Amino acid sequence: MEHTSNADLRTAADTVLARLVGDVAAPARLREDQWKAIEALVADKRRALVVQRTGWGKSAVYFVATALLRERGSGPTVIVSPLLALMRNQVEAAARAGIHARTINSSNTEEWETVQAEVAAGEVDVLLVSPERLNNPDFRDNVLPKLAAATGLLVVDEAHCISDWGHDFRPDYRRLRTMLADLPPDVPVLATTATANARVTADVADQLGTGSGTDALVLRGPLDRESLSLSVLHLPNAAHRLAWLADHLSELPGSGIIYTLTVAAAEEVTAFLRTRGHTVSSYTGKTENADRQQAEEDLLANRVKALVATSALGMGFDKPDLGFVVHLGSPSSPIAYYQQVGRAGRGVEHAEVLLLPGKEDEAIWAYFASLAFPSEELVRRTLDVLAQADRPLSLPALEPLVELRRSRLESMLKVLDVDGAVRRVKGGWTSTGQPWAYDADRYAWVARQREAEQQAMREYGSTTGCRMEFLQRQLDDEGAAPCGRCDNCAGPRFTDAASETALVAARGELGRAGVEVEPRRMWPTGLAAVGMSLKGRIPAGEQAAPGRALGRLSDIGWGNRLRPMLAPQAPDGPAPDDIVKAVVDVLADWAKGPGGWASGGPDAAARPAGVVTMASHTRPQLVQSLGARIAEIGRMPLLGSIEYAAGATTARMPRSNSAQRLHALDGLLVVPPALSDALRTAGGPVLLVDDATETGWTLAVAARLLRRDGAEGVLPLVLAVQG
């Protein structure tokens, strides 16, 4: 029972809630735990951690608390959120409650100065900030201290991102420690998340200071949602899954989300469903910001049946009437899976949640697992390079000196920054000289945790028990119990039936061979740091032409055929007949396509005059036999092979970043005399055949050698694009 002294505060809180939900005439009333959190923040100025299921109303807590605190003269609320989609929704929701909200994030840089001036003038009630801003030197040094001094309430949304035990760790969030340390002691702090098990909850509470002392409040609720009906459907192959979707998508309630594990799969599925008459759009990390916003608006307004999305559409997307979530491929973590399915059924009585696992899932899990925190050797190398530098080093300047791709390098530096070993300043990164210990035990534990989560997802797909209860137990929900609604509790609601028409169309879509391979046109920056003088644009006379690949390893069509064949431990052997036939089909389509040598147009390219194969330590039989078969079928001469220089080895060929790979390739490849002679008399461009390309630099270096030795043009032809 609430204290009498706080009865007026409760009435005021419910009044703000009514404005927030847009119906001041309705008798809106906060949930009991919502009120407990608001009371702790407003009346007692405490720190609180709220772990509640998606749709429970965590945003209502901080908006109502903001309105009440502002009425009492407090400064603006600062909400740290990783989600642009959430920010847009939050600004609109705040306006309904008479709360003026503004954002500072990567998509509105032109507004930053205006927003900061409005905050300084006291005109802003809520400032939403992306975590990346916290680690920006100017923001960190000039804006953050003023915000910390003026803030009336700090909200950390999606707080599980702070914990590297969680499924979506983001090192920028660690910068919150600095802001928390600078906050006046009477400023309340609210951390919220829907996806945290007991370990993540304890870690977040400890890092935010919400777990220290007796003044902390932790509110953790049950995770079951009665509107969700969970199912798993095991289908024979990728074509069957696509066909099933095409046949049954219109039967699913309302509009929803189809999640895929990769960008390539999202684009494939979107294209196929459109050919089958469905109104769908893709939404991935590669989607332009304006297109993302349009896609979100189309789904909110039910102008599309579904968004086909990667995890880029995740936390924070708020559509209460979302009727279904389908996963075409299994996420690697039950916590991540729960978070994504939690998008559905927030404001409707019934929503379908369906998992369609695929055999490619585990290969994709393995790829993402390879992006974990780098080895101690690479971290120490980075620290040594920074320590020896006489100036701050930018990422482009640092990248050639460290065998890490830029995104991983930046993420690692952010962790080191929080740990005090490096510091981000204007112009780049510097070493602090502070001692730093590589926490191998913690990183190994996190890796084991990831493996355990993968095993849990395998068990989720095969369990005969309640699926919702399974997920609740994975999140340490003490209220876990059979739901009575999932396919195991209530019986299957879906059959595996797919029409022959849809199956034929799906096989045709997935069997369609051919992906364009865009050539490298610019040398990477910073090559001088590794002793190479190349820079700027690659001369036109030394470039490869646009090429072709049979497929991408990350797609669900040819990727499923190529992955096992090109796996690191796969045996070498001659090119299989089905692969050769498909490559010939790619060549035929290439020849007839726009600008192809058989297109007949005035700008048609010259027909290839011969075939050149790439040297290979790992798959020499595959590459050589593929080149020979193409030459035979195409009635072209097999001109020879680019070879490795004497004594060269590719045992430790860097795969991480462009500068390192080019440095390793420098002097590695040679054009033997016989091939050189053949190039000068070939009388046209050559097909350059290899098994796969990842960065494109091996093809670029080989093309440069061939062009310099007389080839009129180089047309790369590979089996697979990696990634």
Secondary structure, DSSP 8 states (H G I E B T S, - for coil): ---GGGHHHHHHHHHHHHHHHT-TTS-----HHHHHHHHHHHTS--EEEEE--TTS-HHHHHHHHHHHHHHTT---EEEE-S-HHHHHHHHHHHHHTT--EEEESTT-GGGHHHHHHHHHTT--SEEEE-HHHHT-HHIIIIIHHHHHHH-SEEEESSGGGG-TTSSS--GGGGGHHHHHHHS-TT--EEEEES---HHHHHHHHHHHTTTSSS--EEEE-----TTEEEEE---SSHHHHHHHHHHHGGGSSS-EEEEESSHHHHHHHHHHHHHTT--EEEE-TTS-HHHHHHHHHHHHTT-SSEEEE-TTS-TT---TT--EEEEES--S-HHHHHHHHTTSSSSSS-EEEEEE--TTHHHHHHHHHTTSS--HHHHHHHHHHHHH-SS-B-HHHHGGGSSS-HHHHHHHHHHHHHTTSEEEETTEEEE--------HHHHHHHHHHHHHHHHHHHHHHH-SS-HHHHHHHHTT-TT----S-SHHHH---------HHHHHHHHHHHH---EEE----B--TTGGGGT----SB--GGG----EEEEEETTSSSHHHHHHHHHSTT-------HHHHHHHHHHHHHHHHSTT-TTS-STT------EEEE---SS-HHHHHHHHHHHHHHTT--EEEE-EE-TT---TT---S-HHHHHHHHTTTEE--HHHHHHHHHH-S-EEEEEEEESSSHHHHHHHHHHHHTT-S-EEEEEEEE--
